[in-house]
């Protein structure tokens, strides 16, 4: 036991920062002079969308499609699971129908959502949601609307041109001003289509 703890500590960063990322560390005493240290590393909980993404991605790839993104809107009995698919020359209704059948069968077996929900499988569309930093990179030079999880300079909503992506940060320009924010702050982002 002590060897396991010691090896954990030798793999950890400098002693002063040892408990960074640790959710809980306790010394428990039981019996005469016994001491035990329990260290539980902090682990990020996967969202339902992330779990479903890992589950269905092999099926989607086997169909020759790209899994663009997943939205899960949990609202009790009226929950919605929306899956966006794409492919090189565009996706059609037959692609969506086949993917829907395959994904539905898999979700029925694996049951990652305990309650009732509606499954929608569709194209991301022209005004597509950007789910990943790589997708932002793909659309440099495009107009977007972005909602952040928290205020930045007193605002949560921004519109502008994706100017660049650098070190995990997105640079938006509205013509006269630029705003820079980390990708982690993005709650939702959509491409804006000129009308």
C-alpha positions as CSV (number, residue, x, y, z in Angstrom):
1,X,0.0,0.0,0.0
2,X,2.7,2.5,1.0
3,X,4.6,1.6,-2.2
4,X,1.5,2.4,-4.3
5,X,1.1,5.8,-2.6
6,X,4.8,6.5,-2.9
7,X,4.7,5.7,-6.7
8,X,1.7,7.9,-7.1
9,X,3.5,10.8,-5.4
10,X,6.6,10.3,-7.5
11,X,4.5,10.6,-10.7
12,X,2.7,13.7,-9.3
13,X,4.0,17.2,-10.0
14,X,6.3,19.1,-7.5
15,X,5.3,18.5,-3.9
16,X,4.0,22.0,-3.4
17,X,1.4,21.3,-6.1
18,X,0.8,17.7,-5.1
19,X,-2.9,18.0,-4.4
20,X,-3.7,20.0,-7.5
21,X,-6.5,18.0,-9.3
22,X,-7.1,15.9,-6.2
23,X,-10.7,15.7,-5.1
24,X,-10.0,14.1,-1.7
25,X,-7.1,13.1,0.4
26,X,-7.6,11.7,3.9
27,X,-5.6,10.0,6.6
28,X,-7.7,7.4,8.3
29,X,-6.6,5.8,11.6
30,X,-7.9,2.4,12.6
31,X,-6.5,0.4,15.4
32,X,-3.3,1.1,17.3
33,X,-1.0,3.4,15.3
34,X,-2.4,2.5,11.8
35,X,-2.5,5.3,9.3
36,X,-3.9,5.1,5.7
37,X,-3.9,7.8,3.1
38,X,-6.6,7.7,0.5
39,X,-6.0,9.9,-2.6
40,X,-8.8,10.2,-5.1
41,X,-7.7,12.0,-8.3
42,X,-10.2,14.6,-9.6
43,X,-11.9,13.2,-12.7
44,X,-14.0,15.2,-15.1
45,X,-17.5,13.7,-15.4
46,X,-18.4,13.0,-19.0
47,X,-21.5,14.7,-20.2
48,X,-24.3,12.6,-21.6
49,X,-23.5,14.0,-25.1
50,X,-19.9,12.9,-24.7
51,X,-20.9,9.4,-23.7
52,X,-23.3,9.1,-26.6
53,X,-20.7,10.5,-29.0
54,X,-18.2,7.7,-28.0
55,X,-21.0,5.1,-28.3
56,X,-22.3,6.0,-31.7
57,X,-19.2,7.3,-33.5
58,X,-18.1,3.8,-34.8
59,X,-21.6,3.2,-36.3
60,X,-21.6,6.6,-38.0
61,X,-18.1,6.1,-39.4
62,X,-19.0,2.6,-40.7
63,X,-21.8,4.3,-42.7
64,X,-19.3,6.6,-44.3
65,X,-20.5,9.6,-42.4
66,X,-19.0,12.2,-40.1
67,X,-20.4,12.8,-36.6
68,X,-20.6,16.6,-36.6
69,X,-22.0,17.0,-33.1
70,X,-24.6,16.0,-30.6
71,X,-27.1,18.1,-28.6
72,X,-29.0,16.6,-25.7
73,X,-31.8,18.7,-24.3
74,X,-33.1,16.9,-21.2
75,X,-36.6,18.0,-20.4
76,X,-38.2,15.1,-18.6
77,X,-40.5,13.1,-20.9
78,X,-39.9,15.6,-23.7
79,X,-36.1,15.2,-23.9
80,X,-34.5,15.5,-27.3
81,X,-31.4,13.9,-28.6
82,X,-30.3,15.6,-31.8
83,X,-27.4,14.1,-33.8
84,X,-25.8,16.1,-36.6
85,X,-24.2,14.1,-39.4
86,X,-22.3,15.2,-42.5
87,X,-20.2,13.8,-45.3
88,X,-17.9,15.1,-48.0
89,X,-20.5,15.8,-50.7
90,X,-23.3,16.6,-48.4
91,X,-25.8,14.3,-46.6
92,X,-29.2,13.3,-47.9
93,X,-32.4,12.1,-46.4
94,X,-31.5,8.4,-47.1
95,X,-28.2,8.8,-45.2
96,X,-30.1,10.3,-42.2
97,X,-32.8,7.5,-42.3
98,X,-30.2,4.7,-42.3
99,X,-28.1,6.3,-39.6
100,X,-31.3,6.9,-37.5
101,X,-32.2,3.2,-37.7
102,X,-28.6,2.1,-36.8
103,X,-28.2,4.6,-34.0
104,X,-31.7,3.9,-32.6
105,X,-31.0,0.2,-32.4
106,X,-27.6,0.8,-30.7
107,X,-29.1,3.2,-28.2
108,X,-32.0,0.8,-27.4
109,X,-29.4,-1.9,-26.5
110,X,-26.9,0.3,-24.6
111,X,-29.6,2.5,-23.0
112,X,-27.5,5.6,-22.1
113,X,-30.6,7.6,-21.6
114,X,-32.9,6.1,-18.9
115,X,-35.9,8.3,-19.6
116,X,-38.0,8.7,-22.8
117,X,-36.6,10.9,-25.5
118,X,-37.0,11.8,-29.2
119,X,-34.1,11.0,-31.5
120,X,-33.5,13.4,-34.4
121,X,-30.8,12.7,-37.0
122,X,-30.1,15.5,-39.4
123,X,-27.6,17.5,-41.4
124,X,-25.9,20.4,-39.5
125,X,-27.3,22.8,-42.2
126,X,-25.7,26.0,-43.5
127,X,-26.1,27.8,-40.1
128,X,-24.4,24.8,-38.4
129,X,-23.5,24.7,-34.8
130,X,-19.7,24.6,-34.1
131,X,-19.1,21.9,-31.5
132,X,-15.3,21.7,-31.5
133,X,-12.2,23.9,-31.7
134,X,-11.3,22.0,-34.9
135,X,-14.6,23.1,-36.4
136,X,-13.9,26.7,-35.5
137,X,-10.5,26.3,-37.3
138,X,-12.3,24.9,-40.4
139,X,-14.5,28.0,-40.6
140,X,-11.9,30.7,-40.2
141,X,-13.2,33.7,-42.2
142,X,-16.8,32.9,-41.5
143,X,-19.4,35.0,-39.6
144,X,-20.5,33.4,-36.3
145,X,-22.7,34.1,-33.4
146,X,-21.2,33.0,-30.1
147,X,-22.8,32.7,-26.6
148,X,-20.3,32.3,-23.7
149,X,-20.8,30.5,-20.4
150,X,-19.8,33.6,-18.5
151,X,-19.5,37.3,-19.2
152,X,-16.4,38.7,-20.9
153,X,-16.1,42.5,-20.8
154,X,-19.7,42.6,-19.6
155,X,-21.1,40.5,-22.4
156,X,-22.0,36.9,-23.1
157,X,-23.1,37.2,-26.7
158,X,-20.8,38.1,-29.6
159,X,-21.0,38.2,-33.4
160,X,-18.2,38.5,-35.8
161,X,-15.7,37.0,-38.2
162,X,-13.6,34.1,-37.0
163,X,-10.2,35.7,-37.5
164,X,-7.9,33.1,-36.1
165,X,-7.5,30.3,-33.6
166,X,-4.4,30.4,-31.5
167,X,-3.4,28.3,-28.4
168,X,-7.0,27.3,-27.7
169,X,-8.3,30.8,-28.0
170,X,-10.7,32.2,-30.6
171,X,-10.2,35.7,-32.1
172,X,-13.4,37.3,-33.4
173,X,-13.5,40.6,-35.3
174,X,-16.7,42.7,-35.8
175,X,-14.8,45.0,-38.2
176,X,-13.7,47.6,-35.7
177,X,-13.0,45.6,-32.6
178,X,-11.5,42.2,-31.8
179,X,-12.4,40.0,-28.9
180,X,-10.3,37.0,-27.7
181,X,-11.7,34.2,-25.5
182,X,-10.8,30.7,-24.7
183,X,-12.7,27.9,-26.4
184,X,-13.7,26.5,-23.0
185,X,-16.0,29.6,-22.5
186,X,-18.1,28.8,-25.6
187,X,-21.6,27.6,-24.7
188,X,-22.9,27.7,-28.2
189,X,-21.7,29.0,-31.6
190,X,-23.5,29.0,-35.0
191,X,-22.3,30.0,-38.5
192,X,-24.3,33.1,-39.7
193,X,-25.4,32.9,-43.3
194,X,-25.6,36.2,-45.2
195,X,-29.1,36.8,-46.5
